[in-house]
Amino acid sequence: MQYASALTRLIGELARLPGIGSKTAQRLAFFLLSAPPEVAVNLAEAIREAREKVRRCSECGNLTDVEPCAVCASDMRNKNVICVVQDPRDVAAIEKYRGYKGVYHVLHGVLSPLAGVGPQELNIQSLLARLANGVVQEVILATNPDVEGDATALYLARLIKPLGIKVTRIAHGLPVGAHLEYADEVTLGKAIEGRREIE
């Protein structure tokens, strides 16, 4: 069916979002056009504001609108333990567990030679700089339990262990190939508690 060019463009832009196919993009586009005008205006404003204000924390790399982020700035967090995750969504997943009291470091990806992602593309140098201050006693590697996540954890362990810092890996109560953001709080909590030291 031939749509108006502006509607076709809207559907095309919505379909570019992850997890949104053409049918869902059409439904969303028609919803936005039939909803009261403020719905679309508020959505556009929220996107604009997020793009302008949200950035990476200079300490941990998590997404924030304050500097440093709330976790890094908190006096209630244990700065001796850093949990390394691959994505900001993983921080949110672990925070739902409410049992972890350390701080985070977000890599913004994992090693993937086939996709052209090497150590230089990840937030690794700032992690090593954080470890140089002598405060950190343990690094928990909480990358996803899949091939890339395991390879990234092994790479990081080989970099960190010579520094004399304890390196642990979250327990695999998570299914192999699963992503942290989809794990429930109990499973994620058990994975953090059951972490093991990497030899």
RAGI-V187510 format. One record per backbone hydrogen bond with DSSP energy under -0.5 kcal/mol. CO is the residue of the C=O (numbers start at 0). NH is the residue of the N-H. Records with the same first field share a line. If there is no record, write none. Layout:
# RAGI-V187510
CO: NH ; NH
This chain:
# RAGI-V187510
0: 2
3: 7
4: 8
5: 9
6: 10
7: 11
8: 12
9: 13
10: 14
11: 15
12: 15
13: 16
16: 19
18: 20
20: 24
21: 25
22: 26
23: 27
24: 28
25: 29
26: 30
27: 31
28: 32
29: 33
30: 34
35: 38 ; 39
36: 40
37: 41
38: 42
39: 43
40: 44
41: 45
42: 46
43: 47
44: 48
45: 49
46: 50
47: 51
48: 52
49: 53
54: 63
56: 60
59: 105
61: 56
63: 54
68: 72
69: 73
70: 73
73: 76
76: 78
77: 80 ; 102
79: 136 ; 137
80: 102
81: 83 ; 139
82: 84 ; 104
83: 141
84: 106
85: 108
86: 89 ; 90
87: 91
88: 92
89: 93
90: 94
91: 95
92: 96
93: 96 ; 97
94: 97
100: 77
102: 82
104: 84 ; 106
106: 122
111: 114 ; 116
112: 115
115: 117
116: 111
117: 120
118: 121
121: 123 ; 124
123: 127
124: 128
125: 129
126: 130
127: 131
129: 132
130: 133
136: 165
137: 81
138: 140 ; 167
139: 83 ; 141
140: 169
143: 145
144: 176
145: 149
146: 150
147: 151
148: 152
149: 153
150: 154
151: 155
152: 156
153: 157
154: 158
155: 159
156: 160
159: 162 ; 164
160: 163
165: 138
166: 197
167: 140
168: 195
170: 172
174: 177
178: 181
179: 182
183: 187
184: 188
185: 189
186: 190
187: 191
188: 192
189: 193
190: 170
191: 194
195: 168
196: 198
